[in-house]
Amino acid sequence: MNNKFKIFLSLTVLYALFIFYLSSQSNPGDPISFLEKMDSRELRNLIRSIDNSNFQFILYPLYLYSMYPDKVLHAILYAGFGLLLYPVLKNSPYPIMSKHALLFAIIIGTLYGASDEFHQSFVPGRSASIDDLYADSIGLTIAQTIIFIKGKLWK
């Protein structure tokens, strides 16, 4: 096994443990109330000025976040997981995984997400949700899409 593989594998396992830790929390807190605590006049003014410009599309992710904060956070968390899974698989000693790292990152990440949802079903105050798993898969797919596009642009 090469050193890159070992380093990325270690980082990915630590990240997976972080996800497991977050899922073990009975009351992780409401993401909207957290943002409201951080709210500032400058941020509101910036959002208002963007809203009044021709760049309103920049605010769409904020709209999604305001409607589905939990799902957006799942997607972001698993996009990070996907960004770490790819180099592990790309540097894998198994040629099939190395050759199809993008696809295997989505599959392995989604399987981990499913196991995490199952784990949450045993945590008091938490529940398993197919919608959360769907958001996890979207995050993984976004990460692999970014990696794919970056790879095509850098060639």
DADAGI-V499652 format. One line per field, one symbol per residue. ss: DSSP state (2 for helix, 1 for strand, 0 for the rest). psi: psi as a letter, one per 20 degrees, with the letter a starting at -180 (. if undefined). A space follows every 50 residues. Layout:
ss->???
psi->???
This chain:
ss->00222222222222222222222200000022222222002222222222 20000222222222222022222222222222222222220000222220 22222222222222222222000000000222222222222222222222 22200
psi->prhgggghgghgggghhgggghhiphniqohghghhhiqrhggghggghg hjajkhhhighhgghhhmgggghgggghggghhhhghghhjqiohhgghl hgghgggghghggghgggghiippirqqphhghghghggghgghgggggg hhhi.
